[in-house]
């Protein structure tokens, strides 16, 4: 649940992890590699992840530097229909390009040392995008009316110098690289303003604060949903024992009822109505006799009293009054599973008697 909600992500509350959990779940189901308990757990986690994002602000705002750079630029310039330049097509540059794409700019230029990488990023965008080698950046800046430039390369030296920029009518440059991509002297060009990582702190810190507050709400959702699924798991375990108990009682009732009906038939016969009355009496007796044990077993499951559940499975074996087996060798089925009490009860012992295991569930 914490993973799907984004609490364990490097970027708190990021959305991609929920899609990854859902994809993994669907692939596991398709491969037949997920059982009932895990399926219930993962579907609950997906539900919690969705609740976290619809009921809290855990995923609102921006935390990635690339997106934060665009947010800062949008505060300083009108990006709607404008022209933007992204320098670098690595992870940070890609995030910036995607953020600019969402900002409804009119034109985007991506400059990168490796043109193939820039072309790949361009295919992911809806905006009209041009890709150029990094060596052509000076010409691009001289011949374009760029409103914003975001630089995010891994270069150890500046890739944008003062000489690369010409006087502009309000060019916002945001340098998210470390070390810096843009020579600080570029801030001296008329109409050019350069922002760096320190300037992004105000954008990212506010987002972190809001998401931290939302994370507290998400924790509360998780606590609530965890208790719900834990109660459900416990009830399922109790219901397995209760089902076994009723199965054993039904087996005994049917044997004794058949014997009684045969005797009554031999004593003069029964009408259909009388037969129904006798059968209804037998059903009522079973229900009344098992009502208290049923409640006790559910209470025991709620209190993690798996010894009581185990005892019930052993006591209410459906075949405890079956005719004794012959002295010959066991059947193939008996050889594989053992007697009906030992096989089921032993497996239940492994699952249920360790309180630490039940607590983990």
C-alpha positions as semicolon CSV with decimal commas, in nm:
position;residue;x (nm);y (nm);z (nm)
1;X;0,000;0,000;0,000
2;X;0,283;0,241;0,084
3;X;0,456;0,164;-0,245
4;X;0,140;0,211;-0,455
5;X;0,059;0,535;-0,273
6;X;0,403;0,676;-0,360
7;X;0,527;0,702;-0,001
8;X;0,833;0,486;-0,078
9;X;0,924;0,669;-0,399
10;X;1,229;0,890;-0,433
11;X;0,991;1,164;-0,544
12;X;0,719;1,156;-0,280
13;X;0,378;1,078;-0,429
14;X;0,495;1,032;-0,787
15;X;0,234;0,876;-1,014
16;X;0,432;0,631;-1,225
17;X;0,468;0,370;-0,951
18;X;0,091;0,310;-0,933
19;X;0,083;0,226;-1,303
20;X;0,381;-0,005;-1,256
21;X;0,207;-0,189;-0,971
22;X;-0,107;-0,227;-1,183
23;X;0,093;-0,355;-1,481
24;X;0,280;-0,605;-1,263
25;X;-0,051;-0,727;-1,120
26;X;-0,207;-0,775;-1,464
27;X;0,100;-0,960;-1,593
28;X;0,106;-1,184;-1,286
29;X;-0,260;-1,273;-1,335
30;X;-0,204;-1,345;-1,703
31;X;0,083;-1,578;-1,612
32;X;-0,120;-1,755;-1,343
33;X;0,135;-1,642;-1,088
34;X;-0,082;-1,481;-0,825
35;X;-0,289;-1,651;-0,555
36;X;-0,592;-1,536;-0,362
37;X;-0,411;-1,370;-0,072
38;X;-0,163;-1,186;-0,294
39;X;-0,439;-1,085;-0,535
40;X;-0,646;-0,939;-0,252
41;X;-0,337;-0,760;-0,122
42;X;-0,231;-0,609;-0,454
43;X;-0,582;-0,502;-0,554
44;X;-0,613;-0,338;-0,213
45;X;-0,280;-0,161;-0,272
46;X;-0,401;-0,032;-0,610
47;X;-0,721;0,089;-0,444
48;X;-0,519;0,269;-0,177
49;X;-0,291;0,425;-0,440
50;X;-0,596;0,559;-0,622
51;X;-0,749;0,692;-0,300
52;X;-0,423;0,866;-0,211
53;X;-0,424;1,054;-0,540
54;X;-0,793;1,143;-0,551
55;X;-0,848;1,226;-0,183
56;X;-0,517;1,401;-0,102
57;X;-0,266;1,631;-0,273
58;X;0,019;1,377;-0,250
59;X;0,085;1,401;-0,627
60;X;0,011;1,768;-0,682
61;X;0,278;2,023;-0,757
62;X;0,618;1,939;-0,899
63;X;0,927;1,795;-0,738
64;X;1,151;1,702;-1,031
65;X;1,406;1,970;-1,114
66;X;1,314;1,963;-1,480
67;X;0,948;2,032;-1,410
68;X;1,038;2,283;-1,138
69;X;1,248;2,473;-1,391
70;X;0,948;2,505;-1,620
71;X;0,727;2,613;-1,332
72;X;0,975;2,885;-1,241
73;X;0,998;2,994;-1,605
74;X;0,618;3,010;-1,626
75;X;0,619;3,246;-1,329
76;X;0,860;3,479;-1,510
77;X;0,737;3,456;-1,870
78;X;0,425;3,377;-2,071
79;X;0,489;3,035;-2,220
80;X;0,155;2,996;-2,396
81;X;0,234;2,972;-2,766
82;X;0,595;3,077;-2,707
83;X;0,927;2,924;-2,806
84;X;1,141;2,717;-2,570
85;X;1,487;2,565;-2,595
86;X;1,598;2,263;-2,393
87;X;1,969;2,197;-2,373
88;X;2,037;1,833;-2,296
89;X;1,820;1,526;-2,361
90;X;1,908;1,323;-2,054
91;X;1,664;1,241;-1,776
92;X;1,637;1,597;-1,647
93;X;1,617;1,749;-1,994
94;X;1,348;1,498;-2,089
95;X;1,141;1,593;-1,784
96;X;1,179;1,959;-1,873
97;X;1,075;1,893;-2,234
98;X;0,765;1,706;-2,117
99;X;0,675;1,986;-1,877
100;X;0,713;2,244;-2,153
101;X;0,502;2,026;-2,380
102;X;0,226;2,034;-2,118
103;X;0,265;2,412;-2,082
104;X;0,119;2,461;-2,431
105;X;0,423;2,628;-2,585
106;X;0,411;2,675;-2,959
107;X;0,761;2,561;-3,055
108;X;1,036;2,359;-2,889
109;X;1,400;2,311;-2,978
110;X;1,607;2,033;-2,820
111;X;1,984;2,063;-2,843
112;X;2,194;1,763;-2,748
113;X;2,538;1,621;-2,819
114;X;2,378;1,301;-2,948
115;X;2,110;1,386;-3,201
116;X;1,950;1,039;-3,187
117;X;1,871;1,088;-2,819
118;X;1,712;1,427;-2,887
119;X;1,507;1,274;-3,170
120;X;1,383;1,003;-2,933
121;X;1,262;1,260;-2,681
122;X;1,093;1,459;-2,959
123;X;0,881;1,157;-3,058
124;X;0,720;1,163;-2,711
125;X;0,598;1,522;-2,746
126;X;0,291;1,676;-2,909
127;X;0,455;2,017;-2,954
128;X;0,622;2,102;-3,285
129;X;0,982;2,007;-3,196
130;X;1,313;2,062;-3,374
131;X;1,630;1,881;-3,273
132;X;1,980;2,015;-3,331
133;X;2,335;1,916;-3,233
134;X;2,466;2,101;-2,929
135;X;2,731;2,263;-3,147
136;X;2,458;2,453;-3,333
137;X;2,307;2,606;-3,017
138;X;2,465;2,949;-3,076
139;X;2,304;2,974;-3,418
140;X;1,971;2,859;-3,282
141;X;1,970;3,125;-3,010
142;X;2,073;3,396;-3,256
143;X;1,799;3,313;-3,504
144;X;1,508;3,236;-3,274
145;X;1,276;3,436;-3,056
146;X;1,309;3,201;-2,760
147;X;1,117;3,293;-2,448
148;X;1,274;3,034;-2,220
149;X;1,577;2,809;-2,215
150;X;1,624;2,519;-1,974
151;X;1,970;2,367;-1,961
152;X;2,036;2,028;-1,805
153;X;2,344;1,852;-1,938
154;X;2,607;1,649;-1,756
155;X;2,892;1,857;-1,890
156;X;3,172;1,943;-1,644
157;X;3,208;2,283;-1,814
158;X;2,956;2,550;-1,914
159;X;2,788;2,477;-2,247
160;X;2,618;2,818;-2,278
161;X;2,842;3,125;-2,266
162;X;2,765;3,495;-2,272
163;X;2,868;3,498;-2,635
164;X;2,605;3,236;-2,721
165;X;2,324;3,476;-2,629
166;X;2,213;3,794;-2,799
167;X;2,011;4,078;-2,648
168;X;1,652;3,966;-2,613
169;X;1,312;4,094;-2,511
170;X;1,285;3,881;-2,201
171;X;1,467;3,548;-2,228
172;X;1,438;3,338;-1,912
173;X;1,722;3,088;-1,871
174;X;1,695;2,821;-1,603
175;X;2,012;2,624;-1,531
176;X;1,939;2,296;-1,347
177;X;2,279;2,140;-1,410
178;X;2,542;2,075;-1,147
179;X;2,803;2,201;-1,218
180;X;2,639;2,488;-1,400
181;X;2,569;2,476;-1,773
182;X;2,519;2,848;-1,821
183;X;2,802;3,090;-1,757
184;X;2,681;3,330;-1,481
185;X;2,809;3,616;-1,698
186;X;2,522;3,542;-1,938
187;X;2,296;3,718;-1,690
188;X;2,457;4,040;-1,807
189;X;2,315;4,019;-2,161
190;X;2,035;4,269;-2,214
191;X;1,692;4,112;-2,167
192;X;1,835;3,782;-2,038
193;X;1,774;3,654;-1,685
194;X;1,952;3,345;-1,558
195;X;1,821;3,132;-1,271
196;X;2,006;2,843;-1,111
197;X;1,939;2,560;-0,865
198;X;1,929;2,795;-0,567
199;X;1,640;2,984;-0,729
200;X;1,445;2,657;-0,769
201;X;1,447;2,592;-0,396
202;X;1,142;2,811;-0,341
203;X;0,947;2,606;-0,596
204;X;1,049;2,260;-0,475
205;X;1,039;2,331;-0,101
206;X;0,677;2,446;-0,114
207;X;0,582;2,133;-0,304
208;X;0,766;1,914;-0,055
209;X;0,585;2,085;0,231
210;X;0,243;2,032;0,072
211;X;0,320;1,670;-0,010
212;X;0,451;1,602;0,339
213;X;0,121;1,722;0,480
214;X;-0,066;1,504;0,233
215;X;0,154;1,206;0,325
216;X;0,013;1,222;0,678
217;X;-0,336;1,188;0,532
218;X;-0,222;0,898;0,315
219;X;-0,077;0,723;0,621
220;X;-0,420;0,746;0,783
221;X;-0,584;0,596;0,474
222;X;-0,333;0,311;0,476
223;X;-0,389;0,240;0,846
224;X;-0,764;0,221;0,787
225;X;-0,739;0,003;0,476
226;X;-0,479;-0,222;0,638
227;X;-0,710;-0,296;0,928
228;X;-0,991;-0,371;0,684
229;X;-0,792;-0,622;0,484
230;X;-0,643;-0,775;0,799
231;X;-0,994;-0,828;0,936
232;X;-1,094;-0,976;0,601
233;X;-0,800;-1,218;0,605
234;X;-0,883;-1,325;0,959
235;X;-1,249;-1,375;0,872
236;X;-1,150;-1,583;0,570
237;X;-0,941;-1,809;0,794
238;X;-1,228;-1,843;1,041
239;X;-1,470;-1,910;0,757
240;X;-1,249;-2,194;0,634
241;X;-1,278;-2,362;0,975
242;X;-1,650;-2,283;0,996
243;X;-1,702;-2,430;0,651
244;X;-1,520;-2,743;0,761
245;X;-1,736;-2,758;1,073
246;X;-2,060;-2,728;0,879
247;X;-1,936;-2,979;0,623
248;X;-1,874;-3,231;0,900
249;X;-2,210;-3,159;1,062
250;X;-2,388;-3,189;0,727
251;X;-2,217;-3,521;0,667
252;X;-2,332;-3,656;1,004
253;X;-2,681;-3,509;0,971
254;X;-2,733;-3,668;0,631
255;X;-2,623;-4,013;0,752
256;X;-2,843;-4,001;1,060
257;X;-3,136;-3,847;0,875
258;X;-3,127;-4,118;0,609
259;X;-3,126;-4,384;0,882
260;X;-3,418;-4,220;1,062
261;X;-3,622;-4,181;0,744
262;X;-3,563;-4,543;0,653
263;X;-3,691;-4,653;0,994
264;X;-3,996;-4,426;0,969
265;X;-4,071;-4,559;0,622
266;X;-4,050;-4,913;0,759
267;X;-4,292;-4,819;1,036
268;X;-4,567;-4,719;0,801
269;X;-4,430;-4,461;0,563
270;X;-4,418;-4,078;0,551
271;X;-4,602;-3,822;0,349
272;X;-4,398;-3,566;0,159
273;X;-4,501;-3,303;0,412
274;X;-4,388;-3,517;0,704
275;X;-4,057;-3,588;0,534
276;X;-4,002;-3,214;0,485
277;X;-4,081;-3,156;0,855
278;X;-3,824;-3,411;0,966
279;X;-3,558;-3,272;0,733
280;X;-3,633;-2,916;0,846
281;X;-3,594;-3,025;1,208
282;X;-3,255;-3,176;1,132
283;X;-3,141;-2,856;0,955
284;X;-3,261;-2,640;1,243
285;X;-3,079;-2,853;1,500
286;X;-2,753;-2,826;1,308
287;X;-2,790;-2,450;1,274
288;X;-2,875;-2,398;1,641
289;X;-2,598;-2,627;1,766
290;X;-2,332;-2,462;1,550
291;X;-2,436;-2,100;1,607
292;X;-2,228;-2,062;1,923
293;X;-1,917;-2,238;1,783
294;X;-1,942;-2,022;1,470
295;X;-1,935;-1,703;1,677
296;X;-1,651;-1,839;1,890
297;X;-1,441;-1,921;1,586
298;X;-1,489;-1,574;1,437
299;X;-1,401;-1,417;1,771
300;X;-1,094;-1,641;1,791
301;X;-0,981;-1,529;1,446
302;X;-1,027;-1,167;1,544
303;X;-0,804;-1,225;1,848
304;X;-0,540;-1,422;1,650
305;X;-0,628;-1,735;1,849
306;X;-0,523;-1,979;1,579
307;X;-0,495;-2,270;1,825
308;X;-0,873;-2,263;1,859
309;X;-0,911;-2,256;1,480
310;X;-0,671;-2,549;1,451
311;X;-0,859;-2,749;1,714
312;X;-1,188;-2,687;1,535
313;X;-1,041;-2,818;1,209
314;X;-0,932;-3,135;1,384
315;X;-1,258;-3,185;1,574
316;X;-1,495;-3,116;1,288
317;X;-1,343;-3,345;1,030
318;X;-1,621;-3,422;0,778
319;X;-1,518;-3,786;0,762
320;X;-1,462;-3,853;1,130
321;X;-1,755;-4,096;1,141
322;X;-1,691;-4,251;0,800
323;X;-1,661;-4,628;0,786
324;X;-1,311;-4,745;0,881
325;X;-1,073;-4,804;0,596
326;X;-0,962;-5,156;0,512
327;X;-0,632;-5,294;0,627
328;X;-0,488;-5,287;0,276
329;X;-0,246;-5,025;0,142
330;X;-0,372;-4,665;0,113
331;X;-0,516;-4,536;-0,212
332;X;-0,317;-4,310;-0,441
333;X;-0,504;-4,007;-0,309
334;X;-0,434;-4,106;0,053
335;X;-0,069;-4,161;-0,026
336;X;-0,042;-3,809;-0,169
337;X;-0,244;-3,616;0,086
338;X;-0,255;-3,831;0,400
339;X;-0,578;-3,871;0,597
340;X;-0,832;-3,595;0,561
341;X;-0,773;-3,457;0,910
342;X;-0,395;-3,461;0,906
343;X;-0,351;-3,321;0,558
344;X;-0,576;-3,016;0,593
345;X;-0,511;-2,956;0,960
346;X;-0,137;-2,981;0,919
347;X;-0,138;-2,724;0,638
348;X;-0,355;-2,496;0,849
349;X;-0,112;-2,536;1,135
350;X;0,165;-2,399;0,919
351;X;-0,045;-2,099;0,813
352;X;-0,228;-2,005;1,126
353;X;-0,061;-2,099;1,452
354;X;0,228;-1,854;1,428
355;X;0,088;-1,530;1,564
356;X;0,376;-1,331;1,418
357;X;0,281;-1,454;1,070
358;X;-0,081;-1,355;1,118
359;X;0,027;-1,015;1,238
360;X;0,231;-0,966;0,923
361;X;-0,079;-1,041;0,718
